[in-house]
Amino acid sequence: MLGNVGIKEYIDNKLKEIESHKIATADEVLQVLTSIIRLEFTEEQQTINPLTGKVETLENKPTTKDVISASKELLKRYPTNVELKKLNLEIEKLQSQIGGNEQQDDKIAEYINMVKGVMRDGD
């Protein structure tokens, strides 16, 4: 019976591994959105040539509408300057309420540095 449990666990783990490869990571999604914005992404379209009757494959670049849509989706993942200023004000308010706890100050400083790093990456 224990052998069967081990085999079942092994099969379950392999199935989870296979399923995880089917789901795109956040990084992959951001890369696709970026390639659309940069007009690097192409879409194949097959048409029939009316003169020859042969099937031709055309590569179409993203339309302006596609680029705008991808840009909006990409921008949703990054805070704007206004949002960063608001976060900084909230952090300052929390710091003034907390007082002199150095551990909390260090945690807040780390968070501020992280937010600044995200902002620099977005520029």
N, CA, C and O atoms as a Tinker XYZ file with bonds, in Angstrom:
   492  protein
     1  N      0.824000   -1.202000    0.000000    73     2
     2  CA     0.000000    0.000000    0.000000    64     1     3
     3  C      0.863000    1.259000    0.000000    63     2     4     5
     4  O      0.548000    2.222000   -0.699000    81     3
     5  N      1.961000    1.263000    0.786000    73     3     6
     6  CA     2.848000    2.415000    0.834000    64     5     7
     7  C      3.473000    2.678000   -0.527000    63     6     8     9
     8  O      3.675000    3.830000   -0.911000    81     7
     9  N      3.778000    1.617000   -1.252000    73     7    10
    10  CA     4.332000    1.770000   -2.595000    64     9    11
    11  C      3.362000    2.483000   -3.507000    63    10    12    13
    12  O      3.770000    3.311000   -4.321000    81    11
    13  N      2.080000    2.173000   -3.385000    73    11    14
    14  CA     1.054000    2.816000   -4.196000    64    13    15
    15  C      0.946000    4.302000   -3.871000    63    14    16    17
    16  O      0.741000    5.121000   -4.766000    81    15
    17  N      1.082000    4.650000   -2.595000    73    15    18
    18  CA     1.018000    6.047000   -2.182000    64    17    19
    19  C      2.196000    6.808000   -2.780000    63    18    20    21
    20  O      2.032000    7.926000   -3.268000    81    19
    21  N      3.375000    6.208000   -2.743000    73    19    22
    22  CA     4.561000    6.840000   -3.324000    64    21    23
    23  C      4.422000    7.052000   -4.814000    63    22    24    25
    24  O      4.821000    8.090000   -5.341000    81    23
    25  N      3.856000    6.071000   -5.493000    73    23    26
    26  CA     3.641000    6.183000   -6.942000    64    25    27
    27  C      2.623000    7.272000   -7.238000    63    26    28    29
    28  O      2.806000    8.064000   -8.162000    81    27
    29  N      1.544000    7.314000   -6.450000    73    27    30
    30  CA     0.518000    8.345000   -6.651000    64    29    31
    31  C      1.103000    9.737000   -6.444000    63    30    32    33
    32  O      0.823000   10.652000   -7.219000    81    31
    33  N      1.921000    9.903000   -5.393000    73    31    34
    34  CA     2.556000   11.199000   -5.147000    64    33    35
    35  C      3.470000   11.582000   -6.298000    63    34    36    37
    36  O      3.490000   12.738000   -6.720000    81    35
    37  N      4.228000   10.614000   -6.808000    73    35    38
    38  CA     5.131000   10.867000   -7.932000    64    37    39
    39  C      4.334000   11.323000   -9.153000    63    38    40    41
    40  O      4.710000   12.293000   -9.811000    81    39
    41  N      3.250000   10.640000   -9.456000    73    39    42
    42  CA     2.407000   10.995000  -10.611000    64    41    43
    43  C      1.794000   12.370000  -10.408000    63    42    44    45
    44  O      1.770000   13.179000  -11.336000    81    43
    45  N      1.296000   12.646000   -9.204000    73    43    46
    46  CA     0.711000   13.965000   -8.919000    64    45    47
    47  C      1.727000   15.079000   -9.093000    63    46    48    49
    48  O      1.416000   16.133000   -9.648000    81    47
    49  N      2.952000   14.842000   -8.613000    73    47    50
    50  CA     4.000000   15.851000   -8.762000    64    49    51
    51  C      4.341000   16.088000  -10.231000    63    50    52    53
    52  O      4.531000   17.231000  -10.648000    81    51
    53  N      4.418000   15.032000  -11.004000    73    51    54
    54  CA     4.714000   15.171000  -12.438000    64    53    55
    55  C      3.590000   15.924000  -13.147000    63    54    56    57
    56  O      3.858000   16.753000  -14.016000    81    55
    57  N      2.339000   15.648000  -12.790000    73    55    58
    58  CA     1.203000   16.354000  -13.401000    64    57    59
    59  C      1.234000   17.843000  -13.057000    63    58    60    61
    60  O      0.947000   18.685000  -13.908000    81    59
    61  N      1.585000   18.169000  -11.800000    73    59    62
    62  CA     1.697000   19.579000  -11.404000    64    61    63
    63  C      2.802000   20.275000  -12.189000    63    62    64    65
    64  O      2.655000   21.426000  -12.600000    81    63
    65  N      3.905000   19.570000  -12.393000    73    63    66
    66  CA     5.030000   20.134000  -13.141000    64    65    67
    67  C      4.623000   20.418000  -14.589000    63    66    68    69
    68  O      4.962000   21.463000  -15.144000    81    67
    69  N      3.904000   19.491000  -15.186000    73    67    70
    70  CA     3.447000   19.674000  -16.572000    64    69    71
    71  C      2.486000   20.846000  -16.650000    63    70    72    73
    72  O      2.592000   21.670000  -17.559000    81    71
    73  N      1.552000   20.938000  -15.717000    73    71    74
    74  CA     0.572000   22.028000  -15.707000    64    73    75
    75  C      1.238000   23.382000  -15.515000    63    74    76    77
    76  O      0.817000   24.371000  -16.115000    81    75
    77  N      2.281000   23.437000  -14.679000    73    75    78
    78  CA     2.925000   24.722000  -14.415000    64    77    79
    79  C      3.585000   25.291000  -15.663000    63    78    80    81
    80  O      3.723000   26.509000  -15.782000    81    79
    81  N      3.991000   24.444000  -16.587000    73    79    82
    82  CA     4.607000   24.917000  -17.828000    64    81    83
    83  C      3.570000   25.513000  -18.783000    63    82    84    85
    84  O      3.924000   26.247000  -19.707000    81    83
    85  N      2.307000   25.202000  -18.564000    73    83    86
    86  CA     1.248000   25.724000  -19.423000    64    85    87
    87  C      0.862000   27.150000  -19.058000    63    86    88    89
    88  O      0.255000   27.853000  -19.866000    81    87
    89  N      1.209000   27.586000  -17.843000    73    87    90
    90  CA     0.816000   28.909000  -17.368000    64    89    91
    91  C      1.980000   29.873000  -17.537000    63    90    92    93
    92  O      3.088000   29.611000  -17.069000    81    91
    93  N      1.723000   30.987000  -18.209000    73    91    94
    94  CA     2.761000   31.998000  -18.427000    64    93    95
    95  C      3.092000   32.698000  -17.115000    63    94    96    97
    96  O      2.216000   32.954000  -16.289000    81    95
    97  N      4.359000   32.998000  -16.946000    73    95    98
    98  CA     4.766000   33.760000  -15.774000    64    97    99
    99  C      4.509000   35.244000  -16.039000    63    98   100   101
   100  O      4.289000   35.656000  -17.178000    81    99
   101  N      4.540000   36.024000  -14.983000    73    99   102
   102  CA     4.342000   37.470000  -15.125000    64   101   103
   103  C      5.417000   38.063000  -16.026000    63   102   104   105
   104  O      5.142000   38.967000  -16.816000    81   103
   105  N      6.640000   37.556000  -15.909000    73   103   106
   106  CA     7.744000   38.059000  -16.730000    64   105   107
   107  C      7.494000   37.777000  -18.210000    63   106   108   109
   108  O      7.765000   38.627000  -19.058000    81   107
   109  N      6.983000   36.597000  -18.519000    73   107   110
   110  CA     6.678000   36.255000  -19.912000    64   109   111
   111  C      5.601000   37.176000  -20.485000    63   110   112   113
   112  O      5.693000   37.617000  -21.630000    81   111
   113  N      4.590000   37.458000  -19.680000    73   111   114
   114  CA     3.512000   38.342000  -20.129000    64   113   115
   115  C      4.055000   39.742000  -20.400000    63   114   116   117
   116  O      3.714000   40.363000  -21.406000    81   115
   117  N      4.900000   40.233000  -19.497000    73   115   118
   118  CA     5.489000   41.567000  -19.684000    64   117   119
   119  C      6.370000   41.607000  -20.928000    63   118   120   121
   120  O      6.411000   42.622000  -21.623000    81   119
   121  N      7.077000   40.513000  -21.215000    73   119   122
   122  CA     7.916000   40.457000  -22.413000    64   121   123
   123  C      7.073000   40.516000  -23.687000    63   122   124   125
   124  O      7.442000   41.198000  -24.643000    81   123
   125  N      5.947000   39.809000  -23.704000    73   123   126
   126  CA     5.068000   39.837000  -24.882000    64   125   127
   127  C      4.484000   41.229000  -25.075000    63   126   128   129
   128  O      4.465000   41.748000  -26.191000    81   127
   129  N      4.007000   41.837000  -23.990000    73   127   130
   130  CA     3.454000   43.193000  -24.090000    64   129   131
   131  C      4.508000   44.165000  -24.614000    63   130   132   133
   132  O      4.206000   45.020000  -25.445000    81   131
   133  N      5.728000   44.038000  -24.137000    73   131   134
   134  CA     6.807000   44.905000  -24.588000    64   133   135
   135  C      7.110000   44.677000  -26.062000    63   134   136   137
   136  O      7.344000   45.638000  -26.794000    81   135
   137  N      7.112000   43.426000  -26.511000    73   135   138
   138  CA     7.389000   43.152000  -27.927000    64   137   139
   139  C      6.285000   43.710000  -28.826000    63   138   140   141
   140  O      6.553000   44.107000  -29.960000    81   139
   141  N      5.054000   43.742000  -28.330000    73   139   142
   142  CA     3.958000   44.349000  -29.111000    64   141   143
   143  C      4.176000   45.850000  -29.203000    63   142   144   145
   144  O      4.027000   46.433000  -30.277000    81   143
   145  N      4.526000   46.480000  -28.095000    73   143   146
   146  CA     4.752000   47.931000  -28.077000    64   145   147
   147  C      5.894000   48.311000  -29.008000    63   146   148   149
   148  O      5.830000   49.334000  -29.690000    81   147
   149  N      6.930000   47.497000  -29.038000    73   147   150
   150  CA     8.105000   47.786000  -29.872000    64   149   151
   151  C      7.949000   47.315000  -31.315000    63   150   152   153
   152  O      8.885000   47.409000  -32.109000    81   151
   153  N      6.770000   46.812000  -31.648000    73   151   154
   154  CA     6.447000   46.318000  -32.998000    64   153   155
   155  C      7.354000   45.165000  -33.423000    63   154   156   157
   156  O      7.593000   44.972000  -34.615000    81   155
   157  N      7.855000   44.404000  -32.462000    73   155   158
   158  CA     8.672000   43.232000  -32.751000    64   157   159
   159  C      7.810000   41.984000  -32.923000    63   158   160   161
   160  O      8.217000   41.034000  -33.592000    81   159
   161  N      6.651000   41.984000  -32.335000    73   159   162
   162  CA     5.728000   40.861000  -32.378000    64   161   163
   163  C      5.003000   40.870000  -33.723000    63   162   164   165
   164  O      4.501000   41.912000  -34.144000    81   163
   165  N      4.941000   39.740000  -34.391000    73   163   166
   166  CA     4.205000   39.666000  -35.653000    64   165   167
   167  C      3.167000   38.556000  -35.556000    63   166   168   169
   168  O      3.323000   37.587000  -34.813000    81   167
   169  N      2.122000   38.728000  -36.319000    73   167   170
   170  CA     1.048000   37.754000  -36.359000    64   169   171
   171  C      0.929000   37.231000  -37.784000    63   170   172   173
   172  O      0.850000   38.012000  -38.732000    81   171
   173  N      0.916000   35.915000  -37.932000    73   171   174
   174  CA     0.803000   35.332000  -39.264000    64   173   175
   175  C     -0.665000   35.247000  -39.674000    63   174   176   177
   176  O     -1.541000   34.899000  -38.883000    81   175
   177  N     -0.893000   35.575000  -40.931000    73   175   178
   178  CA    -2.249000   35.500000  -41.467000    64   177   179
   179  C     -2.157000   34.821000  -42.831000    63   178   180   181
   180  O     -1.350000   35.217000  -43.672000    81   179
   181  N     -2.968000   33.819000  -43.045000    73   179   182
   182  CA    -2.959000   33.108000  -44.318000    64   181   183
   183  C     -4.110000   33.596000  -45.180000    63   182   184   185
   184  O     -5.252000   33.690000  -44.730000    81   183
   185  N     -3.782000   33.906000  -46.431000    73   183   186
   186  CA    -4.793000   34.347000  -47.383000    64   185   187
   187  C     -4.591000   33.591000  -48.694000    63   186   188   189
   188  O     -3.527000   33.020000  -48.936000    81   187
   189  N     -5.593000   33.594000  -49.510000    73   187   190
   190  CA    -5.508000   32.971000  -50.830000    64   189   191
   191  C     -5.291000   34.062000  -51.858000    63   190   192   193
   192  O     -6.062000   35.018000  -51.942000    81   191
   193  N     -4.242000   33.910000  -52.634000    73   191   194
   194  CA    -3.942000   34.864000  -53.693000    64   193   195
   195  C     -4.997000   34.700000  -54.780000    63   194   196   197
   196  O     -5.133000   33.608000  -55.331000    81   195
   197  N     -5.758000   35.764000  -55.109000    73   195   198
   198  CA    -6.841000   35.639000  -56.090000    64   197   199
   199  C     -6.326000   35.347000  -57.508000    63   198   200   201
   200  O     -7.055000   34.785000  -58.326000    81   199
   201  N     -5.092000   35.720000  -57.796000    73   199   202
   202  CA    -4.552000   35.483000  -59.141000    64   201   203
   203  C     -4.039000   34.067000  -59.323000    63   202   204   205
   204  O     -4.289000   33.433000  -60.348000    81   203
   205  N     -3.315000   33.572000  -58.318000    73   203   206
   206  CA    -2.707000   32.243000  -58.456000    64   205   207
   207  C     -3.506000   31.155000  -57.756000    63   206   208   209
   208  O     -3.357000   29.979000  -58.088000    81   207
   209  N     -4.336000   31.510000  -56.813000    73   207   210
   210  CA    -5.110000   30.530000  -56.060000    64   209   211
   211  C     -4.302000   29.817000  -54.988000    63   210   212   213
   212  O     -4.792000   28.883000  -54.353000    81   211
   213  N     -3.059000   30.259000  -54.786000    73   211   214
   214  CA    -2.202000   29.637000  -53.781000    64   213   215
   215  C     -2.376000   30.335000  -52.422000    63   214   216   217
   216  O     -2.717000   31.515000  -52.343000    81   215
   217  N     -2.134000   29.574000  -51.382000    73   215   218
   218  CA    -2.207000   30.121000  -50.033000    64   217   219
   219  C     -0.903000   30.855000  -49.747000    63   218   220   221
   220  O      0.185000   30.310000  -49.932000    81   219
   221  N     -1.029000   32.097000  -49.294000    73   219   222
   222  CA     0.141000   32.903000  -48.942000    64   221   223
   223  C      0.067000   33.252000  -47.463000    63   222   224   225
   224  O     -1.010000   33.478000  -46.912000    81   223
   225  N      1.219000   33.290000  -46.844000    73   223   226
   226  CA     1.305000   33.655000  -45.427000    64   225   227
   227  C      1.882000   35.060000  -45.330000    63   226   228   229
   228  O      2.968000   35.341000  -45.836000    81   227
   229  N      1.137000   35.930000  -44.675000    73   227   230
   230  CA     1.577000   37.302000  -44.457000    64   229   231
   231  C      1.881000   37.505000  -42.979000    63   230   232   233
   232  O      1.196000   36.954000  -42.117000    81   231
   233  N      2.907000   38.294000  -42.691000    73   231   234
   234  CA     3.216000   38.644000  -41.315000    64   233   235
   235  C      2.766000   40.076000  -41.063000    63   234   236   237
   236  O      3.249000   41.014000  -41.698000    81   235
   237  N      1.846000   40.227000  -40.138000    73   235   238
   238  CA     1.307000   41.546000  -39.816000    64   237   239
   239  C      1.888000   42.038000  -38.496000    63   238   240   241
   240  O      1.958000   41.291000  -37.520000    81   239
   241  N      2.302000   43.294000  -38.478000    73   239   242
   242  CA     2.771000   43.930000  -37.244000    64   241   243
   243  C      1.542000   44.405000  -36.468000    63   242   244   245
   244  O      0.459000   44.543000  -37.037000    81   243
   245  N      1.713000   44.655000  -35.162000    73   243   246
   246  CA     0.582000   45.136000  -34.365000    64   245   247
   247  C      0.061000   46.482000  -34.881000    63   246   248   249
   248  O      0.823000   47.324000  -35.356000    81   247
   249  N     -1.248000   46.656000  -34.772000    73   247   250
   250  CA    -1.860000   47.915000  -35.162000    64   249   251
   251  C     -1.641000   48.941000  -34.052000    63   250   252   253
   252  O     -1.210000   48.598000  -32.951000    81   251
   253  N     -1.940000   50.192000  -34.352000    73   251   254
   254  CA    -1.838000   51.246000  -33.344000    64   253   255
   255  C     -2.731000   50.925000  -32.156000    63   254   256   257
   256  O     -2.354000   51.162000  -31.008000    81   255
   257  N     -3.910000   50.391000  -32.427000    73   255   258
   258  CA    -4.843000   50.018000  -31.365000    64   257   259
   259  C     -4.224000   48.930000  -30.469000    63   258   260   261
   260  O     -4.360000   48.978000  -29.247000    81   259
   261  N     -3.544000   47.953000  -31.087000    73   259   262
   262  CA    -2.887000   46.894000  -30.323000    64   261   263
   263  C     -1.773000   47.461000  -29.442000    63   262   264   265
   264  O     -1.624000   47.064000  -28.287000    81   263
   265  N     -0.996000   48.389000  -29.995000    73   263   266
   266  CA     0.114000   48.993000  -29.251000    64   265   267
   267  C     -0.421000   49.792000  -28.067000    63   266   268   269
   268  O      0.129000   49.717000  -26.968000    81   267
   269  N     -1.480000   50.552000  -28.284000    73   267   270
   270  CA    -2.074000   51.336000  -27.194000    64   269   271
   271  C     -2.618000   50.409000  -26.114000    63   270   272   273
   272  O     -2.422000   50.661000  -24.925000    81   271
   273  N     -3.287000   49.357000  -26.512000    73   271   274
   274  CA    -3.840000   48.402000  -25.549000    64   273   275
   275  C     -2.728000   47.728000  -24.747000    63   274   276   277
   276  O     -2.840000   47.598000  -23.528000    81   275
   277  N     -1.665000   47.303000  -25.411000    73   275   278
   278  CA    -0.537000   46.672000  -24.714000    64   277   279
   279  C      0.138000   47.669000  -23.775000    63   278   280   281
   280  O      0.558000   47.311000  -22.674000    81   279
   281  N      0.240000   48.920000  -24.216000    73   279   282
   282  CA     0.848000   49.951000  -23.373000    64   281   283
   283  C      0.040000   50.168000  -22.101000    63   282   284   285
   284  O      0.604000   50.288000  -21.014000    81   283
   285  N     -1.272000   50.217000  -22.239000    73   283   286
   286  CA    -2.138000   50.397000  -21.061000    64   285   287
   287  C     -1.961000   49.235000  -20.094000    63   286   288   289
   288  O     -1.858000   49.439000  -18.885000    81   287
   289  N     -1.924000   48.016000  -20.626000    73   287   290
   290  CA    -1.760000   46.845000  -19.771000    64   289   291
   291  C     -0.414000   46.852000  -19.064000    63   290   292   293
   292  O     -0.322000   46.491000  -17.891000    81   291
   293  N      0.625000   47.260000  -19.775000    73   291   294
   294  CA     1.956000   47.304000  -19.183000    64   293   295
   295  C      2.036000   48.380000  -18.105000    63   294   296   297
   296  O      2.635000   48.158000  -17.053000    81   295
   297  N      1.440000   49.535000  -18.355000    73   295   298
   298  CA     1.482000   50.634000  -17.385000    64   297   299
   299  C      0.720000   50.322000  -16.104000    63   298   300   301
   300  O      1.001000   50.903000  -15.056000    81   299
   301  N     -0.243000   49.408000  -16.180000    73   299   302
   302  CA    -0.990000   49.022000  -14.985000    64   301   303
   303  C     -0.076000   48.361000  -13.955000    63   302   304   305
   304  O     -0.389000   48.337000  -12.764000    81   303
   305  N      1.053000   47.826000  -14.418000    73   303   306
   306  CA     1.951000   47.089000  -13.524000    64   305   307
   307  C      2.964000   47.978000  -12.834000    63   306   308   309
   308  O      3.686000   47.508000  -11.954000    81   307
   309  N      3.043000   49.254000  -13.204000    73   307   310
   310  CA     4.039000   50.161000  -12.638000    64   309   311
   311  C      3.357000   51.372000  -12.017000    63   310   312   313
   312  O      2.418000   51.923000  -12.593000    81   311
   313  N      3.827000   51.788000  -10.841000    73   311   314
   314  CA     3.206000   52.955000  -10.211000    64   313   315
   315  C      3.587000   54.247000  -10.944000    63   314   316   317
   316  O      4.695000   54.372000  -11.467000    81   315
   317  N      2.667000   55.189000  -10.973000    73   315   318
   318  CA     2.944000   56.486000  -11.582000    64   317   319
   319  C      3.639000   57.375000  -10.558000    63   318   320   321
   320  O      3.716000   57.026000   -9.380000    81   319
   321  N      4.140000   58.512000  -10.999000    73   319   322
   322  CA     4.801000   59.455000  -10.087000    64   321   323
   323  C      3.853000   59.911000   -8.988000    63   322   324   325
   324  O      4.257000   60.053000   -7.834000    81   323
   325  N      2.593000   60.141000   -9.344000    73   323   326
   326  CA     1.603000   60.583000   -8.356000    64   325   327
   327  C      1.395000   59.494000   -7.302000    63   326   328   329
   328  O      1.321000   59.782000   -6.107000    81   327
   329  N      1.301000   58.229000   -7.761000    73   327   330
   330  CA     1.119000   57.133000   -6.811000    64   329   331
   331  C      2.338000   56.986000   -5.896000    63   330   332   333
   332  O      2.196000   56.707000   -4.706000    81   331
   333  N      3.535000   57.175000   -6.458000    73   331   334
   334  CA     4.747000   57.092000   -5.645000    64   333   335
   335  C      4.803000   58.203000   -4.605000    63   334   336   337
   336  O      5.191000   57.973000   -3.460000    81   335
   337  N      4.410000   59.421000   -5.015000    73   335   338
   338  CA     4.385000   60.533000   -4.063000    64   337   339
   339  C      3.397000   60.251000   -2.939000    63   338   340   341
   340  O      3.672000   60.535000   -1.773000    81   339
   341  N      2.247000   59.691000   -3.298000    73   339   342
   342  CA     1.238000   59.357000   -2.302000    64   341   343
   343  C      1.776000   58.300000   -1.335000    63   342   344   345
   344  O      1.588000   58.409000   -0.123000    81   343
   345  N      2.446000   57.279000   -1.875000    73   343   346
   346  CA     3.034000   56.250000   -1.022000    64   345   347
   347  C      4.080000   56.840000   -0.085000    63   346   348   349
   348  O      4.133000   56.498000    1.096000    81   347
   349  N      4.909000   57.726000   -0.620000    73   347   350
   350  CA     5.933000   58.363000    0.217000    64   349   351
   351  C      5.315000   59.188000    1.335000    63   350   352   353
   352  O      5.810000   59.178000    2.462000    81   351
   353  N      4.229000   59.909000    1.027000    73   351   354
   354  CA     3.542000   60.688000    2.059000    64   353   355
   355  C      2.946000   59.782000    3.131000    63   354   356   357
   356  O      3.011000   60.088000    4.321000    81   355
   357  N      2.371000   58.672000    2.701000    73   355   358
   358  CA     1.814000   57.732000    3.667000    64   357   359
   359  C      2.913000   57.139000    4.543000    63   358   360   361
   360  O      2.722000   56.951000    5.745000    81   359
   361  N      4.058000   56.848000    3.940000    73   359   362
   362  CA     5.188000   56.306000    4.688000    64   361   363
   363  C      5.684000   57.324000    5.708000    63   362   364   365
   364  O      5.950000   56.978000    6.859000    81   363
   365  N      5.810000   58.583000    5.284000    73   363   366
   366  CA     6.248000   59.636000    6.207000    64   365   367
   367  C      5.269000   59.791000    7.368000    63   366   368   369
   368  O      5.673000   59.984000    8.515000    81   367
   369  N      3.977000   59.705000    7.052000    73   367   370
   370  CA     2.955000   59.805000    8.094000    64   369   371
   371  C      3.090000   58.656000    9.074000    63   370   372   373
   372  O      3.015000   58.860000   10.286000    81   371
   373  N      3.289000   57.450000    8.562000    73   371   374
   374  CA     3.473000   56.294000    9.433000    64   373   375
   375  C      4.737000   56.427000   10.279000    63   374   376   377
   376  O      4.743000   56.069000   11.457000    81   375
   377  N      5.796000   56.939000    9.677000    73   375   378
   378  CA     7.039000   57.125000   10.425000    64   377   379
   379  C      6.841000   58.100000   11.578000    63   378   380   381
   380  O      7.349000   57.879000   12.677000    81   379
   381  N      6.107000   59.171000   11.328000    73   379   382
   382  CA     5.890000   60.156000   12.392000    64   381   383
   383  C      5.020000   59.571000   13.503000    63   382   384   385
   384  O      5.187000   59.927000   14.669000    81   383
   385  N      4.098000   58.680000   13.153000    73   383   386
   386  CA     3.239000   58.058000   14.162000    64   385   387
   387  C      3.983000   57.009000   14.963000    63   386   388   389
   388  O      3.719000   56.815000   16.149000    81   387
   389  N      4.916000   56.333000   14.307000    73   387   390
   390  CA     5.637000   55.245000   14.962000    64   389   391
   391  C      6.626000   55.776000   15.970000    63   390   392   393
   392  O      6.721000   55.259000   17.084000    81   391
   393  N      7.349000   56.783000   15.601000    73   391   394
   394  CA     8.332000   57.338000   16.515000    64   393   395
   395  C      9.703000   56.731000   16.301000    63   394   396   397
   396  O     10.165000   56.609000   15.167000    81   395
   397  N     10.374000   56.340000   17.419000    73   395   398
   398  CA    11.777000   55.984000   17.348000    64   397   399
   399  C     12.098000   54.511000   17.264000    63   398   400   401
   400  O     13.204000   54.137000   17.656000    81   399
   401  N     11.240000   53.657000   16.795000    73   399   402
   402  CA    11.547000   52.240000   16.677000    64   401   403
   403  C     12.455000   52.019000   15.470000    63   402   404   405
   404  O     12.018000   52.167000   14.329000    81   403
   405  N     13.709000   51.668000   15.715000    73   403   406
   406  CA    14.701000   51.562000   14.634000    64   405   407
   407  C     14.401000   50.405000   13.693000    63   406   408   409
   408  O     14.639000   50.527000   12.492000    81   407
   409  N     13.890000   49.292000   14.194000    73   407   410
   410  CA    13.587000   48.158000   13.324000    64   409   411
   411  C     12.495000   48.520000   12.324000    63   410   412   413
   412  O     12.596000   48.188000   11.143000    81   411
   413  N     11.471000   49.187000   12.784000    73   411   414
   414  CA    10.405000   49.596000   11.890000    64   413   415
   415  C     10.907000   50.641000   10.902000    63   414   416   417
   416  O     10.525000   50.626000    9.731000    81   415
   417  N     11.770000   51.558000   11.373000    73   415   418
   418  CA    12.357000   52.553000   10.477000    64   417   419
   419  C     13.166000   51.886000    9.376000    63   418   420   421
   420  O     13.121000   52.303000    8.218000    81   419
   421  N     13.910000   50.841000    9.745000    73   419   422
   422  CA    14.713000   50.115000    8.752000    64   421   423
   423  C     13.811000   49.427000    7.728000    63   422   424   425
   424  O     14.107000   49.442000    6.533000    81   423
   425  N     12.718000   48.830000    8.185000    73   423   426
   426  CA    11.784000   48.164000    7.277000    64   425   427
   427  C     11.148000   49.168000    6.324000    63   426   428   429
   428  O     11.001000   48.901000    5.132000    81   427
   429  N     10.774000   50.314000    6.858000    73   427   430
   430  CA    10.173000   51.353000    6.020000    64   429   431
   431  C     11.190000   51.883000    5.016000    63   430   432   433
   432  O     10.840000   52.134000    3.863000    81   431
   433  N     12.440000   52.059000    5.434000    73   431   434
   434  CA    13.498000   52.522000    4.536000    64   433   435
   435  C     13.735000   51.510000    3.421000    63   434   436   437
   436  O     13.951000   51.892000    2.271000    81   435
   437  N     13.696000   50.220000    3.756000    73   435   438
   438  CA    13.839000   49.180000    2.729000    64   437   439
   439  C     12.697000   49.263000    1.726000    63   438   440   441
   440  O     12.912000   49.131000    0.521000    81   439
   441  N     11.483000   49.481000    2.223000    73   439   442
   442  CA    10.330000   49.591000    1.344000    64   441   443
   443  C     10.460000   50.805000    0.424000    63   442   444   445
   444  O     10.149000   50.720000   -0.764000    81   443
   445  N     10.913000   51.919000    0.965000    73   443   446
   446  CA    11.101000   53.134000    0.155000    64   445   447
   447  C     12.124000   52.866000   -0.938000    63   446   448   449
   448  O     11.912000   53.240000   -2.091000    81   447
   449  N     13.234000   52.220000   -0.586000    73   447   450
   450  CA    14.261000   51.900000   -1.580000    64   449   451
   451  C     13.724000   50.969000   -2.657000    63   450   452   453
   452  O     14.068000   51.108000   -3.831000    81   451
   453  N     12.869000   50.005000   -2.252000    73   451   454
   454  CA    12.275000   49.101000   -3.221000    64   453   455
   455  C     11.377000   49.870000   -4.194000    63   454   456   457
   456  O     11.429000   49.645000   -5.403000    81   455
   457  N     10.562000   50.769000   -3.666000    73   455   458
   458  CA     9.671000   51.571000   -4.510000    64   457   459
   459  C     10.487000   52.447000   -5.452000    63   458   460   461
   460  O     10.139000   52.581000   -6.626000    81   459
   461  N     11.564000   53.043000   -4.958000    73   459   462
   462  CA    12.425000   53.860000   -5.813000    64   461   463
   463  C     13.057000   53.018000   -6.909000    63   462   464   465
   464  O     13.198000   53.485000   -8.039000    81   463
   465  N     13.441000   51.786000   -6.595000    73   463   466
   466  CA    14.020000   50.881000   -7.587000    64   465   467
   467  C     13.007000   50.542000   -8.674000    63   466   468   469
   468  O     13.356000   50.486000   -9.853000    81   467
   469  N     11.768000   50.317000   -8.285000    73   467   470
   470  CA    10.714000   50.035000   -9.274000    64   469   471
   471  C     10.513000   51.246000  -10.170000    63   470   472   473
   472  O     10.312000   51.109000  -11.377000    81   471
   473  N     10.569000   52.431000   -9.576000    73   471   474
   474  CA    10.379000   53.658000  -10.349000    64   473   475
   475  C     11.504000   53.827000  -11.346000    63   474   476   477
   476  O     11.258000   54.203000  -12.492000    81   475
   477  N     12.745000   53.556000  -10.933000    73   475   478
   478  CA    13.882000   53.693000  -11.844000    64   477   479
   479  C     13.779000   52.691000  -12.989000    63   478   480   481
   480  O     14.119000   53.013000  -14.127000    81   479
   481  N     13.310000   51.469000  -12.690000    73   479   482
   482  CA    13.156000   50.455000  -13.733000    64   481   483
   483  C     12.069000   50.848000  -14.718000    63   482   484   485
   484  O     12.145000   50.483000  -15.891000    81   483
   485  N     11.058000   51.584000  -14.269000    73   483   486
   486  CA     9.966000   52.005000  -15.139000    64   485   487
   487  C     10.345000   53.137000  -16.067000    63   486   488   489
   488  O      9.690000   53.329000  -17.092000    81   487
   489  N     11.399000   53.906000  -15.739000    73   487   490
   490  CA    11.793000   55.060000  -16.568000    64   489   491
   491  C     12.518000   54.674000  -17.791000    63   490   492
   492  O     12.907000   55.538000  -18.576000    81   491
